[in-house]
Amino acid sequence: MAEPQLQGEGFRLRPWRADDLDSLLRHANDEQVSRGVSDRFPHPYTQADGEAFLAGKVIDLGDPVFAIEIDGEACGGIGAQAGRGERVHTAEFGYWLGRRHWGQGTMTRVVAAYAPWVMRELRLYRLYAAVLAFNVGSAQVLRRNGFMEEGVLRAAVFKRGVLHDLRMFAKVRRSLDDER
């Protein structure tokens, strides 16, 4: 997959690099960041966790998975995993951002650049994301980018001793020429 030329006000998306380890640890080792994402993203986030991630042992870095770079530093990530078989036209995506950059509209701008790009690049008809019910900020990011809430999977996630509902959001297009 070609390296994207994705950037926007205050950020650029690029492949993760081995020299991102220090910034990855600085931004990822935060309980508030990790509480809203998959348990593949642990807390505490150790050097071994960062090295495993950057070596492609946690997720496939061959997928469209990118660092969110702000002021020359990897401060978060965004990525998608395409479906297989009869679901190859769909992909699930997720993202995270270091807390220092929350509340500034950055992730809304990142998703605005990434979602249409990945839908074109992977020839997707459907891009979806699952959000823990308490993560109001992430739900707002998706809504602001035209994702529709499709429903709630009740009692779907048990995280850190608490049962959570999972809100499902998706963006759909009916043809590959549809730029929605």
Secondary structure, DSSP 8 states (H G I E B T S, - for coil): -----EEETTEEEE---GGGHHHHHHHHS-HHHHTTS-TTS-SS--HHHHHHHHTTSSS-TTSSEEEEEETTEEEEEEEEEE--GGGTTEEEEEEEE-GGGTTSSHHHHHHHHHHHHHHHHTT-SEEEEEEETT-HHHHHHHHHTT-EEEEEEEEEEEETTEEEEEEEEEEE-SSTT---
